[in-house]
Amino acid sequence: MKLYRFLSGPDDSSFCHKVTAALNKGWHLFGSPTYCYDKQTKTMRCGQAVV
């Protein structure tokens, strides 16, 4: 069984750093990234699955 993680965060450099850190630890991108509006915080959020 493969491990699967879904990384999410605000649409800023912190999300990019989170994905980069996962890739540097040996994780691989899986599927397409997601991008959506969070009504509560009134901000855009990003997501990316890694395996």
N, CA, C, O and CB atoms as a CASP TS submission, in Angstrom:
PFRMAT TS
TARGET T0000
AUTHOR 0000-0000-0000
METHOD Language model
MODEL 1
PARENT N/A
ATOM      1  N   MET     1       0.837  -1.176   0.000  1.00  0.00           N
ATOM      2  CA  MET     1       0.000   0.000   0.000  1.00  0.00           C
ATOM      3  C   MET     1       0.888   1.247   0.000  1.00  0.00           C
ATOM      4  O   MET     1       1.831   1.346   0.784  1.00  0.00           O
ATOM      5  CB  MET     1      -0.955  -0.006   1.217  1.00  0.00           C
ATOM      6  N   LYS     2       0.575   2.193  -0.885  1.00  0.00           N
ATOM      7  CA  LYS     2       1.319   3.447  -0.947  1.00  0.00           C
ATOM      8  C   LYS     2       0.735   4.455   0.034  1.00  0.00           C
ATOM      9  O   LYS     2      -0.475   4.489   0.259  1.00  0.00           O
ATOM     10  CB  LYS     2       1.304   4.017  -2.377  1.00  0.00           C
ATOM     11  N   LEU     3       1.604   5.273   0.612  1.00  0.00           N
ATOM     12  CA  LEU     3       1.140   6.388   1.431  1.00  0.00           C
ATOM     13  C   LEU     3       0.696   7.510   0.509  1.00  0.00           C
ATOM     14  O   LEU     3       1.274   7.713  -0.559  1.00  0.00           O
ATOM     15  CB  LEU     3       2.251   6.876   2.409  1.00  0.00           C
ATOM     16  N   TYR     4      -0.328   8.232   0.921  1.00  0.00           N
ATOM     17  CA  TYR     4      -0.904   9.323   0.145  1.00  0.00           C
ATOM     18  C   TYR     4      -1.082  10.506   1.081  1.00  0.00           C
ATOM     19  O   TYR     4      -1.612  10.347   2.181  1.00  0.00           O
ATOM     20  CB  TYR     4      -2.264   8.909  -0.518  1.00  0.00           C
ATOM     21  N   ARG     5      -0.655  11.672   0.669  1.00  0.00           N
ATOM     22  CA  ARG     5      -0.846  12.891   1.466  1.00  0.00           C
ATOM     23  C   ARG     5      -1.487  13.949   0.586  1.00  0.00           C
ATOM     24  O   ARG     5      -1.199  14.046  -0.607  1.00  0.00           O
ATOM     25  CB  ARG     5       0.508  13.407   2.058  1.00  0.00           C
ATOM     26  N   PHE     6      -2.355  14.737   1.190  1.00  0.00           N
ATOM     27  CA  PHE     6      -2.906  15.891   0.488  1.00  0.00           C
ATOM     28  C   PHE     6      -2.423  17.133   1.211  1.00  0.00           C
ATOM     29  O   PHE     6      -2.803  17.390   2.354  1.00  0.00           O
ATOM     30  CB  PHE     6      -4.475  15.841   0.423  1.00  0.00           C
ATOM     31  N   LEU     7      -1.585  17.898   0.537  1.00  0.00           N
ATOM     32  CA  LEU     7      -1.048  19.129   1.109  1.00  0.00           C
ATOM     33  C   LEU     7      -1.969  20.278   0.733  1.00  0.00           C
ATOM     34  O   LEU     7      -2.402  20.374  -0.416  1.00  0.00           O
ATOM     35  CB  LEU     7       0.407  19.396   0.616  1.00  0.00           C
ATOM     36  N   SER     8      -2.273  21.148   1.686  1.00  0.00           N
ATOM     37  CA  SER     8      -3.100  22.309   1.384  1.00  0.00           C
ATOM     38  C   SER     8      -2.582  23.515   2.149  1.00  0.00           C
ATOM     39  O   SER     8      -1.892  23.381   3.160  1.00  0.00           O
ATOM     40  CB  SER     8      -4.579  22.038   1.731  1.00  0.00           C
ATOM     41  N   GLY     9      -2.924  24.684   1.655  1.00  0.00           N
ATOM     42  CA  GLY     9      -2.487  25.899   2.317  1.00  0.00           C
ATOM     43  C   GLY     9      -2.919  27.125   1.555  1.00  0.00           C
ATOM     44  O   GLY     9      -3.517  27.019   0.484  1.00  0.00           O
ATOM     45  N   PRO    10      -2.621  28.289   2.097  1.00  0.00           N
ATOM     46  CA  PRO    10      -2.988  29.536   1.422  1.00  0.00           C
ATOM     47  C   PRO    10      -2.200  29.706   0.124  1.00  0.00           C
ATOM     48  O   PRO    10      -1.134  29.119  -0.060  1.00  0.00           O
ATOM     49  CB  PRO    10      -2.746  30.741   2.351  1.00  0.00           C
ATOM     50  N   ASP    11      -2.748  30.517  -0.757  1.00  0.00           N
ATOM     51  CA  ASP    11      -2.095  30.768  -2.047  1.00  0.00           C
ATOM     52  C   ASP    11      -0.960  31.773  -1.854  1.00  0.00           C
ATOM     53  O   ASP    11      -1.075  32.942  -2.222  1.00  0.00           O
ATOM     54  CB  ASP    11      -3.122  31.292  -3.099  1.00  0.00           C
ATOM     55  N   ASP    12       0.134  31.292  -1.270  1.00  0.00           N
ATOM     56  CA  ASP    12       1.318  32.132  -1.087  1.00  0.00           C
ATOM     57  C   ASP    12       2.558  31.243  -1.093  1.00  0.00           C
ATOM     58  O   ASP    12       2.464  30.043  -1.348  1.00  0.00           O
ATOM     59  CB  ASP    12       1.229  32.955   0.240  1.00  0.00           C
ATOM     60  N   SER    13       3.686  31.816  -0.820  1.00  0.00           N
ATOM     61  CA  SER    13       4.936  31.058  -0.904  1.00  0.00           C
ATOM     62  C   SER    13       5.016  29.935   0.132  1.00  0.00           C
ATOM     63  O   SER    13       5.762  28.977  -0.069  1.00  0.00           O
ATOM     64  CB  SER    13       6.116  31.993  -0.731  1.00  0.00           C
ATOM     65  N   SER    14       4.270  30.031   1.229  1.00  0.00           N
ATOM     66  CA  SER    14       4.330  28.967   2.244  1.00  0.00           C
ATOM     67  C   SER    14       3.831  27.641   1.674  1.00  0.00           C
ATOM     68  O   SER    14       4.353  26.581   2.020  1.00  0.00           O
ATOM     69  CB  SER    14       3.495  29.355   3.485  1.00  0.00           C
ATOM     70  N   PHE    15       2.828  27.695   0.806  1.00  0.00           N
ATOM     71  CA  PHE    15       2.340  26.466   0.179  1.00  0.00           C
ATOM     72  C   PHE    15       3.403  25.892  -0.758  1.00  0.00           C
ATOM     73  O   PHE    15       3.637  24.683  -0.765  1.00  0.00           O
ATOM     74  CB  PHE    15       1.027  26.732  -0.595  1.00  0.00           C
ATOM     75  N   CYS    16       4.038  26.743  -1.537  1.00  0.00           N
ATOM     76  CA  CYS    16       5.105  26.294  -2.441  1.00  0.00           C
ATOM     77  C   CYS    16       6.244  25.648  -1.657  1.00  0.00           C
ATOM     78  O   CYS    16       6.787  24.626  -2.076  1.00  0.00           O
ATOM     79  CB  CYS    16       5.640  27.476  -3.275  1.00  0.00           C
ATOM     80  N   HIS    17       6.603  26.239  -0.528  1.00  0.00           N
ATOM     81  CA  HIS    17       7.668  25.677   0.306  1.00  0.00           C
ATOM     82  C   HIS    17       7.251  24.328   0.891  1.00  0.00           C
ATOM     83  O   HIS    17       8.083  23.430   1.022  1.00  0.00           O
ATOM     84  CB  HIS    17       8.034  26.653   1.436  1.00  0.00           C
ATOM     85  N   LYS    18       5.979  24.177   1.242  1.00  0.00           N
ATOM     86  CA  LYS    18       5.477  22.910   1.784  1.00  0.00           C
ATOM     87  C   LYS    18       5.583  21.797   0.739  1.00  0.00           C
ATOM     88  O   LYS    18       6.013  20.686   1.050  1.00  0.00           O
ATOM     89  CB  LYS    18       4.011  23.064   2.252  1.00  0.00           C
ATOM     90  N   VAL    19       5.189  22.100  -0.496  1.00  0.00           N
ATOM     91  CA  VAL    19       5.275  21.109  -1.577  1.00  0.00           C
ATOM     92  C   VAL    19       6.735  20.793  -1.885  1.00  0.00           C
ATOM     93  O   VAL    19       7.090  19.627  -2.055  1.00  0.00           O
ATOM     94  CB  VAL    19       4.555  21.621  -2.850  1.00  0.00           C
ATOM     95  N   THR    20       7.575  21.804  -1.960  1.00  0.00           N
ATOM     96  CA  THR    20       8.997  21.599  -2.233  1.00  0.00           C
ATOM     97  C   THR    20       9.641  20.736  -1.159  1.00  0.00           C
ATOM     98  O   THR    20      10.447  19.860  -1.474  1.00  0.00           O
ATOM     99  CB  THR    20       9.722  22.941  -2.330  1.00  0.00           C
ATOM    100  N   ALA    21       9.301  20.968   0.100  1.00  0.00           N
ATOM    101  CA  ALA    21       9.855  20.165   1.199  1.00  0.00           C
ATOM    102  C   ALA    21       9.441  18.706   1.055  1.00  0.00           C
ATOM    103  O   ALA    21      10.254  17.809   1.282  1.00  0.00           O
ATOM    104  CB  ALA    21       9.390  20.717   2.566  1.00  0.00           C
ATOM    105  N   ALA    22       8.193  18.458   0.681  1.00  0.00           N
ATOM    106  CA  ALA    22       7.732  17.079   0.491  1.00  0.00           C
ATOM    107  C   ALA    22       8.486  16.412  -0.658  1.00  0.00           C
ATOM    108  O   ALA    22       8.886  15.254  -0.545  1.00  0.00           O
ATOM    109  CB  ALA    22       6.212  17.048   0.220  1.00  0.00           C
ATOM    110  N   LEU    23       8.680  17.132  -1.757  1.00  0.00           N
ATOM    111  CA  LEU    23       9.412  16.574  -2.899  1.00  0.00           C
ATOM    112  C   LEU    23      10.857  16.271  -2.523  1.00  0.00           C
ATOM    113  O   LEU    23      11.409  15.255  -2.944  1.00  0.00           O
ATOM    114  CB  LEU    23       9.370  17.543  -4.092  1.00  0.00           C
ATOM    115  N   ASN    24      11.464  17.139  -1.741  1.00  0.00           N
ATOM    116  CA  ASN    24      12.848  16.918  -1.306  1.00  0.00           C
ATOM    117  C   ASN    24      12.977  15.720  -0.369  1.00  0.00           C
ATOM    118  O   ASN    24      14.058  15.145  -0.242  1.00  0.00           O
ATOM    119  CB  ASN    24      13.383  18.163  -0.616  1.00  0.00           C
ATOM    120  N   LYS    25      11.881  15.343   0.285  1.00  0.00           N
ATOM    121  CA  LYS    25      11.890  14.181   1.185  1.00  0.00           C
ATOM    122  C   LYS    25      11.538  12.890   0.455  1.00  0.00           C
ATOM    123  O   LYS    25      11.415  11.837   1.081  1.00  0.00           O
ATOM    124  CB  LYS    25      10.915  14.401   2.336  1.00  0.00           C
ATOM    125  N   GLY    26      11.373  12.964  -0.876  1.00  0.00           N
ATOM    126  CA  GLY    26      11.132  11.755  -1.656  1.00  0.00           C
ATOM    127  C   GLY    26       9.699  11.536  -2.097  1.00  0.00           C
ATOM    128  O   GLY    26       9.421  10.544  -2.771  1.00  0.00           O
ATOM    129  N   TRP    27       8.786  12.412  -1.749  1.00  0.00           N
ATOM    130  CA  TRP    27       7.408  12.299  -2.215  1.00  0.00           C
ATOM    131  C   TRP    27       7.361  12.698  -3.690  1.00  0.00           C
ATOM    132  O   TRP    27       8.249  13.393  -4.183  1.00  0.00           O
ATOM    133  CB  TRP    27       6.445  13.191  -1.360  1.00  0.00           C
ATOM    134  N   HIS    28       6.309  12.246  -4.392  1.00  0.00           N
ATOM    135  CA  HIS    28       6.123  12.560  -5.807  1.00  0.00           C
ATOM    136  C   HIS    28       4.743  13.170  -6.003  1.00  0.00           C
ATOM    137  O   HIS    28       3.784  12.779  -5.338  1.00  0.00           O
ATOM    138  CB  HIS    28       6.295  11.291  -6.691  1.00  0.00           C
ATOM    139  N   LEU    29       4.646  14.131  -6.919  1.00  0.00           N
ATOM    140  CA  LEU    29       3.354  14.745  -7.212  1.00  0.00           C
ATOM    141  C   LEU    29       2.396  13.694  -7.742  1.00  0.00           C
ATOM    142  O   LEU    29       2.798  12.785  -8.468  1.00  0.00           O
ATOM    143  CB  LEU    29       3.507  15.896  -8.227  1.00  0.00           C
ATOM    144  N   PHE    30       1.126  13.820  -7.376  1.00  0.00           N
ATOM    145  CA  PHE    30       0.101  12.876  -7.817  1.00  0.00           C
ATOM    146  C   PHE    30      -1.130  13.672  -8.238  1.00  0.00           C
ATOM    147  O   PHE    30      -1.728  14.371  -7.420  1.00  0.00           O
ATOM    148  CB  PHE    30      -0.251  11.846  -6.686  1.00  0.00           C
ATOM    149  N   GLY    31      -1.504  13.571  -9.495  1.00  0.00           N
ATOM    150  CA  GLY    31      -2.689  14.271  -9.978  1.00  0.00           C
ATOM    151  C   GLY    31      -2.449  15.756 -10.180  1.00  0.00           C
ATOM    152  O   GLY    31      -1.323  16.248 -10.114  1.00  0.00           O
ATOM    153  N   SER    32      -3.540  16.441 -10.426  1.00  0.00           N
ATOM    154  CA  SER    32      -3.486  17.878 -10.692  1.00  0.00           C
ATOM    155  C   SER    32      -3.624  18.679  -9.404  1.00  0.00           C
ATOM    156  O   SER    32      -4.267  18.219  -8.460  1.00  0.00           O
ATOM    157  CB  SER    32      -4.583  18.281 -11.679  1.00  0.00           C
ATOM    158  N   PRO    33      -3.037  19.856  -9.352  1.00  0.00           N
ATOM    159  CA  PRO    33      -3.227  20.716  -8.182  1.00  0.00           C
ATOM    160  C   PRO    33      -4.656  21.264  -8.167  1.00  0.00           C
ATOM    161  O   PRO    33      -5.324  21.311  -9.199  1.00  0.00           O
ATOM    162  CB  PRO    33      -2.196  21.881  -8.181  1.00  0.00           C
ATOM    163  N   THR    34      -5.108  21.673  -6.995  1.00  0.00           N
ATOM    164  CA  THR    34      -6.432  22.273  -6.862  1.00  0.00           C
ATOM    165  C   THR    34      -6.288  23.707  -6.374  1.00  0.00           C
ATOM    166  O   THR    34      -5.275  24.088  -5.787  1.00  0.00           O
ATOM    167  CB  THR    34      -7.322  21.451  -5.893  1.00  0.00           C
ATOM    168  N   TYR    35      -7.320  24.482  -6.631  1.00  0.00           N
ATOM    169  CA  TYR    35      -7.300  25.898  -6.280  1.00  0.00           C
ATOM    170  C   TYR    35      -8.745  26.292  -6.011  1.00  0.00           C
ATOM    171  O   TYR    35      -9.596  26.127  -6.885  1.00  0.00           O
ATOM    172  CB  TYR    35      -6.649  26.787  -7.422  1.00  0.00           C
ATOM    173  N   CYS    36      -9.040  26.805  -4.832  1.00  0.00           N
ATOM    174  CA  CYS    36     -10.421  27.156  -4.520  1.00  0.00           C
ATOM    175  C   CYS    36     -10.490  28.362  -3.588  1.00  0.00           C
ATOM    176  O   CYS    36      -9.501  28.758  -2.971  1.00  0.00           O
ATOM    177  CB  CYS    36     -11.139  25.965  -3.889  1.00  0.00           C
ATOM    178  N   TYR    37     -11.676  28.925  -3.509  1.00  0.00           N
ATOM    179  CA  TYR    37     -11.922  30.095  -2.667  1.00  0.00           C
ATOM    180  C   TYR    37     -12.464  29.638  -1.321  1.00  0.00           C
ATOM    181  O   TYR    37     -13.401  28.841  -1.271  1.00  0.00           O
ATOM    182  CB  TYR    37     -12.910  31.080  -3.353  1.00  0.00           C
ATOM    183  N   ASP    38     -11.891  30.129  -0.233  1.00  0.00           N
ATOM    184  CA  ASP    38     -12.343  29.830   1.127  1.00  0.00           C
ATOM    185  C   ASP    38     -13.215  30.996   1.591  1.00  0.00           C
ATOM    186  O   ASP    38     -12.714  32.093   1.837  1.00  0.00           O
ATOM    187  CB  ASP    38     -11.124  29.598   2.108  1.00  0.00           C
ATOM    188  N   LYS    39     -14.523  30.753   1.709  1.00  0.00           N
ATOM    189  CA  LYS    39     -15.457  31.819   2.087  1.00  0.00           C
ATOM    190  C   LYS    39     -15.202  32.354   3.488  1.00  0.00           C
ATOM    191  O   LYS    39     -15.379  33.546   3.741  1.00  0.00           O
ATOM    192  CB  LYS    39     -16.878  31.315   1.994  1.00  0.00           C
ATOM    193  N   GLN    40     -14.787  31.478   4.401  1.00  0.00           N
ATOM    194  CA  GLN    40     -14.583  31.909   5.788  1.00  0.00           C
ATOM    195  C   GLN    40     -13.446  32.916   5.918  1.00  0.00           C
ATOM    196  O   GLN    40     -13.579  33.925   6.611  1.00  0.00           O
ATOM    197  CB  GLN    40     -14.301  30.706   6.671  1.00  0.00           C
ATOM    198  N   THR    41     -12.337  32.642   5.254  1.00  0.00           N
ATOM    199  CA  THR    41     -11.174  33.533   5.366  1.00  0.00           C
ATOM    200  C   THR    41     -11.078  34.520   4.206  1.00  0.00           C
ATOM    201  O   THR    41     -10.236  35.418   4.206  1.00  0.00           O
ATOM    202  CB  THR    41      -9.899  32.713   5.438  1.00  0.00           C
ATOM    203  N   LYS    42     -11.959  34.337   3.214  1.00  0.00           N
ATOM    204  CA  LYS    42     -11.978  35.189   2.016  1.00  0.00           C
ATOM    205  C   LYS    42     -10.620  35.211   1.317  1.00  0.00           C
ATOM    206  O   LYS    42     -10.129  36.259   0.900  1.00  0.00           O
ATOM    207  CB  LYS    42     -12.392  36.616   2.388  1.00  0.00           C
ATOM    208  N   THR    43     -10.027  34.011   1.203  1.00  0.00           N
ATOM    209  CA  THR    43      -8.738  33.862   0.531  1.00  0.00           C
ATOM    210  C   THR    43      -8.789  32.667  -0.412  1.00  0.00           C
ATOM    211  O   THR    43      -9.674  31.818  -0.315  1.00  0.00           O
ATOM    212  CB  THR    43      -7.591  33.695   1.560  1.00  0.00           C
ATOM    213  N   MET    44      -7.833  32.618  -1.315  1.00  0.00           N
ATOM    214  CA  MET    44      -7.690  31.458  -2.192  1.00  0.00           C
ATOM    215  C   MET    44      -6.803  30.435  -1.490  1.00  0.00           C
ATOM    216  O   MET    44      -5.868  30.799  -0.777  1.00  0.00           O
ATOM    217  CB  MET    44      -7.091  31.864  -3.582  1.00  0.00           C
ATOM    218  N   ARG    45      -7.106  29.135  -1.700  1.00  0.00           N
ATOM    219  CA  ARG    45      -6.329  28.057  -1.102  1.00  0.00           C
ATOM    220  C   ARG    45      -5.895  27.096  -2.198  1.00  0.00           C
ATOM    221  O   ARG    45      -6.598  26.904  -3.190  1.00  0.00           O
ATOM    222  CB  ARG    45      -7.147  27.317  -0.008  1.00  0.00           C
ATOM    223  N   CYS    46      -4.726  26.495  -2.003  1.00  0.00           N
ATOM    224  CA  CYS    46      -4.147  25.549  -2.955  1.00  0.00           C
ATOM    225  C   CYS    46      -4.096  24.167  -2.324  1.00  0.00           C
ATOM    226  O   CYS    46      -4.072  24.025  -1.102  1.00  0.00           O
ATOM    227  CB  CYS    46      -2.732  26.001  -3.399  1.00  0.00           C
ATOM    228  N   GLY    47      -4.081  23.152  -3.178  1.00  0.00           N
ATOM    229  CA  GLY    47      -3.920  21.787  -2.702  1.00  0.00           C
ATOM    230  C   GLY    47      -3.178  20.954  -3.725  1.00  0.00           C
ATOM    231  O   GLY    47      -3.276  21.194  -4.928  1.00  0.00           O
ATOM    232  N   GLN    48      -2.435  19.972  -3.240  1.00  0.00           N
ATOM    233  CA  GLN    48      -1.694  19.067  -4.124  1.00  0.00           C
ATOM    234  C   GLN    48      -1.507  17.739  -3.416  1.00  0.00           C
ATOM    235  O   GLN    48      -1.054  17.692  -2.273  1.00  0.00           O
ATOM    236  CB  GLN    48      -0.317  19.672  -4.534  1.00  0.00           C
ATOM    237  N   ALA    49      -1.860  16.660  -4.103  1.00  0.00           N
ATOM    238  CA  ALA    49      -1.644  15.323  -3.563  1.00  0.00           C
ATOM    239  C   ALA    49      -0.225  14.873  -3.884  1.00  0.00           C
ATOM    240  O   ALA    49       0.321  15.202  -4.937  1.00  0.00           O
ATOM    241  CB  ALA    49      -2.681  14.320  -4.133  1.00  0.00           C
ATOM    242  N   VAL    50       0.363  14.118  -2.964  1.00  0.00           N
ATOM    243  CA  VAL    50       1.682  13.522  -3.172  1.00  0.00           C
ATOM    244  C   VAL    50       1.637  12.071  -2.705  1.00  0.00           C
ATOM    245  O   VAL    50       0.896  11.724  -1.785  1.00  0.00           O
ATOM    246  CB  VAL    50       2.793  14.320  -2.412  1.00  0.00           C
ATOM    247  N   VAL    51       2.435  11.237  -3.349  1.00  0.00           N
ATOM    248  CA  VAL    51       2.547   9.821  -2.957  1.00  0.00           C
ATOM    249  C   VAL    51       3.994   9.484  -2.712  1.00  0.00           C
ATOM    250  O   VAL    51       4.313   8.345  -2.373  1.00  0.00           O
ATOM    251  CB  VAL    51       1.953   8.886  -4.037  1.00  0.00           C
TER
END
